[in-house]
């Protein structure tokens, strides 16, 4: 190993082993505890930090009872020395011995977990609280002794068997150790400010004989798996739209092979000048490990979690230090936490969507845990990788081109420097809406829900954003505020108004249309619809809809499903209202719909670009 780090650690010292891109890095130093990530801003040197799930529970985000008993501090290593070597050379330094995990079991049975999946679909997704949620259970067991030899043995086993991980790691603190193989970048930034997130979703569980062409093709062409990925891409585009100085962009899709399963993924890139602490705090937690919309997902976890998430969804980060704002980090999933008592916990989650099969979701948690629990042979993937690339290439036309290229290479003509205000109803889709509007040349401000009319003075365009929840819920202060704002917009017509999703439903009601729950939720679905005589492909995230009974509504144009009466869009003097999300990656024609909508509303000010 190059550098002055040693291969063996004293139990009382803190050290980290992180494998990335075929190289094992070792960081030795002294341990430190911070109350929160901001406390680490004053540190000037190189650090490795482990952020538990509780670091994301700030502000009004609720905390489940079990989570109150979990770790809350940021554990860190102030790095004194750093060495590195290849994986091959590292494995030559010692042999992994068998480390038995005794009394291994999930804390929730397969049957009970499946029942909880049904409950989340019925009580969280069908009721409009969100489009997808990550439900977890924890695999528990015990090793005979927590010591460096045991930890090294587990790490070597993972290193030699787990294929496709972004980071495979061992982080030893005085009071606990983290060992895992995470497939997913959390947030990464280089010295030039180029920032990257890596949404991963959709799980291909290998058949008993290993991956094969037939089963992989079935997985890649499964609409449920495809839409699950698109939903998390939308969610991380929301995060990146808030973090980046300009519009982020996505890569082509990819299939990441691991030891006993594979995932579909994208990379999202953008440039950010935020301090590293603000960037990490603003990105906690990744929607892929909790759900969406994110604020609603925190409330779901509060209502449904039976055990603490602890480090599940947290972050392991390496910060360069020395005045350099670059950093790298991985999401803490597929991670075992070993306590000083020898107790081992591996929290594992599965993404629940509107059409989830409860038994299959239970099986997915088993597949995800098995990569940490045992060593598997790497499958022969050469032919399968070629087939995966071929099938995934077909998805290119299924996503919005707006998000495929950096902002500098695509600036659309639009209205002049008018001022738009976007009202955020606790759905970070508003950041993506803002990116679209800025690409049209508008000066955009995002504000939280329930502003007063006085706060809206001076703006040329009012965008009433989407949000989770039941539009009929009188007890929800956020819904009540959104309803008042929709009523004001309809009654006064003081500012040209664009309404999206939840706000569309509230505007529709003010215009005299009925709003009711859909028989089946549309969360994360892509549809081709007729929009005022034009065929468009757009993405829906709704469990409720306005309906047109066929009665004449004076001066209101209605785009609707001719069979069900479900209203897709409304337009009237000074108002355009859309049930779908034009800003979503699912909305292939969304950018053009938004451009035309903004131009139509700006004409009401007698100001056309």
N, C-alpha and C positions, 0 to 999 in steps of 0.2 A: 504494500500500500504506500503510495507516494505521500509526502508530507510528514509531519511529525506526530500524527495520531497513531495510537496503538490498536491492535486487533482485539485485545481483551480489556474489559472495563472493570474498575473497582465498583462494587455494589453501591457505595456511598457517593459516587460521582454520577453526574448526568451525562448521557451521551445519546447520540442518534445515529442510526444507519439508514440511509435513504438510497434506494436503487432507482435510478432514472436513466433511460436510454442506454442500458447495458453497463452503466458505471455505478459502483457502490461508493457513496460518499459517507465518510464518518466525521461527525462533529462532536468534540469533547468540550466540556465546560462546566460551569457551576449552574445549579438550578435556581430559578426565581419564580415567584408568584406575583401576578398582577390582578387587581380587582376587575379590571376591564382592559380592552385592547388599547384605549386611549392612554392609559398609564404607561404603556410601552413606548409611546411616541418620543419620550425624552431619552430613550436608549440610543446611543450612537454607534454601537458595534453590531457585528453579525449575530443573528439570533435564530433559533428554532423555537416555534411556539405551537402549542396545542390548545385550540379554542373549543370548549365543550358547547353543547346545544344551548345551555343557559345563557351564554353570551349574546344570543339573539333575542332574549326575552327582556327587551327594554321598552320604555314608554308604556303604552296601554296594552301591550301584548300579554295575554293571560298565561299563567303557569299552572300546569296540572299538579295535583297533589303529589304524585310520585316524583315529579321533576324537582320539587322543593327539597328533596332528600339527595339530589344528585350533585355532582361537582359543579361549582360555579366559577372558580378562578381560572385565569389563563396560566397554564404551566409553561415555563420557558427554560431554555438553555442559553446562557450567555457564552457564546462560542469562544474558546481559547485556542483551539487547534482544529485543523481540517485536513483530512487525507482522503485519497481516493484510489480505487483500483477497479479492474474489470470484474464482472460477475464471475468469470471463469477463475481468475486468480483468487478471488475471495473464497470460493467454494473449495479451493485447494488448501486453505488454511486450517480446515478442521472438518470433521465428519459429523453430520447431523445424526443424533441418536433418537430413538423413538421416545416421544414424550406423551405419556398416556393422559387423556382427559377423562377423569373419573366422574361418575354420576351425571353424565351429559344428558340434557333434556331441554326442550322448549318450555318456557314458563306458561305458554298458552297452547293447548292441544290443536291439532289440525282442524278438528270439528268446531271448536270454539272460535278459532281464528276465522274460519269460513263464515260462521254466523256473524261475526263482527264486520266482515267485508259486506255482507248483505245489509247490515244496519247502516253502514256508511253510505252505501249507494242509495238506500231508501230515505235516510234522514238527513243526509248532507248534500248529496249531488242532485237528487230528484227535487229537493226543496229549493234549489237555486243558490246554495251557499258556496258552490265552487264547481270546477270542472274536473279536478282530479285531486286525490289526497293520498298521502303515503301513510299506511297503517303498519305498525311494527309489532314484533314480538322478539323476545330475547332468548338466545340459547345460552344456557348456564352449565357450568361444570367446575372442576377443581383440578389443579395440578398438585403434585406432591409437595413441591417447593418452588417459590419464586426466587430464582437466582439467575445470574448471567448465563451460565451454561445451558439452563433450560430455555431461556429466551433465545440464545444463539441457535439452538437446535431447531426451534420452531421457525425462526427467521430463515435459516438455511433451507428448510423444507419448503417454505413458501417460495423462496428465491429460485429453487431448482424446479419447481412444479407449476407455479402460477404464471401462465402466459398472458401477455397483453395488458398488464397493470401499468398505470401511469407512474405511480410510486409503489414500490414494495418497501416496507419500513419497519424498523424497531426503534422505539423511543423510550429510553429508560430514565424515569424520574425517581427520586428517593422513595416515594410512596406508591407508585404504580408504574406499569409499563404498557405501552400501546404497540401491538404488532398487527400488521395488516397488509393488504394488497388492494389499493384503491384504483379503479379504472378511470377515475374522473378528475380532471383539473378543476379546482374550484375557481381560482383567479390567478392570473399570471401577468406580470408586466416586465418588459425589458427596460434597458437604460434610456431608450428613446420614447418611452411612454406607451408603446404598443401593448395593449391589454387584451387578454384572451379569456373566454369562458368556454366550457366544453359540455354542452347539454347531451346527456346520454339517457336513452330510454328505449323500451322495447327489449324483451329478453327472449333469446333463442336458447332453450334448454336442450342440450344434446341428448339424442336417444341413447339407449344403453350401449350400443355399439360405437358411439361417437358421432360427430356431425356427418351428415350425408346430404347429397344434392336435393333429394326429394323433400326432406323435412325443412331444410334451410329455405328452399324456394317457397314452401308453404308459409313459413314465418315472415319472409320478406314481402310477401304479397297479402298478408293479413291486414285488413283495414284497421282493426283494433290496435295492432302494434304500431302501424304507421301513424295513426292519429295520436297515439300516446306520445310518440316522439315529437310530433308537430306541436302539441300542447306545451311540452317542456321547453321547446325552442322559443315559442312565444313568450313564455315566462322569463327565460333568461335574456331575451331581447329587451324585455321591460327593464330588467336590472341594468343591462349594459347601456340602454338609452339614458338612464339616470346617471350612470357613472362617467360616461364618455363625453368629451368636449364636442364631438360631432356624431353624426349617425353611424352606428356600428354596422358591420356586414357579416354574412355567414359564408362558410365554406360549402363544398359539396358534401353529401352524406357519406358515411363510412360505416363498415361493420368491424367492430373490435372483438377479436377472438380472445377468449380467456380459457382457463383449464377445463371447465365443465359447462360453460355457457358463453354466449356472445351477445353483444349489445349493438344497436344502431346508434349513431352519434353525429353531431355537427360540431364545428368550431365557430365561435363568434368572436370577431376582432373589432377593436376600436382604439382610439387614442384618448388617454385620460391623464390629467395633470393633478388629480387629487393626491393628498398625502397617503402613504400606504396604509396607515391606520384607518383613515376615512374610507378608503376603497374596500378594505376587508370588512369593516363594520357595515357599510352600505350594501354589501353583497351577502350578508348572513340572513337566513340560510339559503342555500340553493333551492329553488322550487322543485328540482328533481328529487329531493330527499324529504320534502314536507308537503308540497301540494300548491294549488293555485285557485283563486288569487291568494297571495301569500298571507295577507293579514287574516283572511278567512281561514286559511289552513292552520294558523296558530290557534284560532278558536276551536277548530275541529280537534286538534291535539289535546287541548285543555279538556274537551268533553269526552274524549275517547281513549286516551292513553291509560293503560293499566300498569305500566312500569316506566321508569325514567328512560329517556332517550340517551342520557348521559353524553357520550361523544358522537352518537349517531347524527349525522348532518353537520357536525362540527368541522373544524378545519385544522389541518397540519400545515404550517407555513414555514418557509425559510426566507429570511429577510437579509439582504446583502449588507446593509449598514454602511457606515463610513460616508454618509451624505448621499448615497445612491438610493433612490426611491424604488429600485427594482426589487421584485420579490417573486416567489413561486409558491404554490400551495395546492394541496389535494384535499378532496372531500373525505372526511372520515367515515367511510362505509367499509363493509367487509373487514372490520377491525375488532380484534380481541383486546380487552382490557384486563390485565392481570394485577390483582391487588397483592399487598404484602402477605395476606393470609393464604394466597394460592388460589383464591376464587377467581373464576374466569367468566366474563360476560361478553356476548357477541350480539348486540342488537341488530336486527335485520328488518328491512321494510320492503313493502311491495306497493306499487302505484295502483290505486283503485280508480277506475273510470266508470262511466255510465253503463258499459256493457261488460264489466268484469265478471269472470267466472270464479266464484268464491273458492272452489276446490283448486283451481289452477293457480290462484294467487297464493294459497297456502303452499303449494308445491314450489312456487317461485322462491319463497323465503328459504326453503330447504336447499334448493340449488345454489342460492347465493351464499348460504352459510357453509356449504360443503367445501368451497375453495379455501376457506380458512381452517376448517376442521381436518382436512386431509390433503395429501399430495396426490395430484392427478397427472397422468402423462399428457403431454402436449399433443393435441390431435394433428394429424396430417392435413394441412390447410391449403396447399398450393392451388389445387383445382377449385376448391370452394371459394377462395378469395377472388378468383377471376369471375366466377359466377355471381358472387355478391356484388362486385363492382358493376357488372352488366345490369343486374336488376335494379340496383340503387340509382344508376344513371337515369333510369326511367322516371325517377321521382323528381328530377330537376324541374320539369314543367308543372309539377304539382304545388310549387311554392311561389310566393310573391317575389318577383324579380327585384322589387324595390330594396329588399334586404340582402341581395346577393353581391352587390358592388359597394365599395366605399363611397362616401358622400362626395369626395373630390372628383370622382369619375362620372357622377350622375347628378346634375342639377337641373331640375325641370323648370320651365317657365311657368309663371303663375302670377297672382296679384302682387302689387307693389308692397312697400313696407307698411302693411297694415298691422294693427295690434290685435292679437287673439289671446283669449284667456281660456284655459282648459281647467274644468272643475274635476278634481280627483275624488271619486267616491270609494276610496280604498281598493282600487285596482290599478296596478302599475302599468296597465295598458295605456294609461294616460301619457306616460313617457314616450311610448311608441307613436301615439297620436301626435304628440308635440314634434317628434322627429319628422313625421310626414309634413306637418304644417310648415316647419322651418324650411324644408326642401322646396316649398312653394314660395318662399320669400317672406313669410310672415314673421313678425316679432312675437314670440310666444312666451306666455307666463302660465305656470301651473300653480293652482291654489287648491287648498283642501276644501272639502264639502261645506255647504251651507254658508256661502258668502252673502253679505247684504247687498242690495241693489247699489248702494253707494260705492262699494268696493269694485263694482263692475263698470263704473263710469270711466269713460275714456277709451274703452276697448271697442274695436270695430267688429269683432266676431266673438260670440260666446259658444264654447264647445262644452256641452254637458256630457261628461264621460260615463263610462260603464262602471259597474260595481256589483258585488255579490248580494244575494238576499232576495227575500220575498217582497215584491212591490206593494203588497197589501199589509205588510207588518207595521202596524201603527206604533208598536212598542220600540221599534228601532229608531233611535234619534237620527241616525244617518239617512235612513229611508225617508223619514219625515222631513228632514231638511232638503233632500233632493226633490221631494214632491212639491214643496213650497217654491223652490227655484223653478221647476218646470211650469208651475201655475203662473208664476210671475212672467216667465218668458212668453207663454202663450197669450196671456191677457194684455200685456203691455206692448209686445213686439218692439221694444226699445232698441234691442241689439239683435242683428241677424244671428240665428241660433242653429247649431248643428247638434243633434242628440244621438247618442250611441247606446245600444243595448238596454240596460236598466233605465237610463234616462229616456230612451225611445218609448219604453212601456209607459212611463209616467207622463210623457208628452201626449202619447196616444190617448190615455185616459182623459186628459184635460181637453182633448179635441172631441171627446164623446165616444170613443171606442172601448169595448170591453177588453179587460186583461185577465187571463186565467192561466193556470198551470198547464203545460204540455202533457199529453199522455206519456210520451217518452222524452227525456231531456235531449237537447241538441248539443250538449257540452263537447266542444272539440270536433265538430262535424263540418265537412266541406260539401257545399251543394252548388249546383248550377241553377240559377233562378232567373226569372224575367223581371228586370228592374226598369219599370216605365218603358217597356217595349224593347229593351236591350238585354241580351243574354250575358250574364256575368257569373264568374265562379268565385264564391266568397265563403268565409268561415264563420260559423255560429258558435256561441258559448252561452246558451240560454236554456233555462228550465221553465220560463214563463213567456207568454207571447200576447200581443194585442191581436184581436180578431175583428174582421170585417163581416158584419151580418148581411151585407148587401144593401143596407139602407143608404140613401144619398146623404153625403156629408158635404155641405156647401163649401166650395172653394178649397177642398182638400183632395189632392191626387193620391191614390192608394195603389201600391204594388203589393200583391198578395198571392198566396197559393190558391188557385181557382177551385181546388177540391176541398180544402179545409177552411179557407178564409184566414189563415195565418198571415199576418201583415209583415211584409219584409221591410217596407219603407213608406214614409209619408212625406209629402211636400205641400206647403201652402205658403202664403205670403210671409216672408221673413224667417221661415222655419223649414229645415230638412231633418228628417228623423230616420235613423237606420237601425234595424234590429241586429244585423250582422256586424262584425268587427272589420271595417275596411283596413285597419292597421295591422291585422294579424298576418302571420306568415301563411296561413291557410287561404287568405284572400288574394288569389292570383290577380284579380282585376281591381283590387282595393285602392291602389294608388290613383288610378284613373277615376274611380268613383269619387274619391275624396277631392281630387282636383276639380272635377265638374261641379261637385257640391259647393266647394268654396267659391268658385267663380260665380255660380248662380246666386249665392248669398251676397257676395260683394256687389253684384249688379243692383241689389236693393239699395245700396249706398250710392248708386250711379257712378261707380268706380270700377271699371273693367281693366284688367291688365293689358 
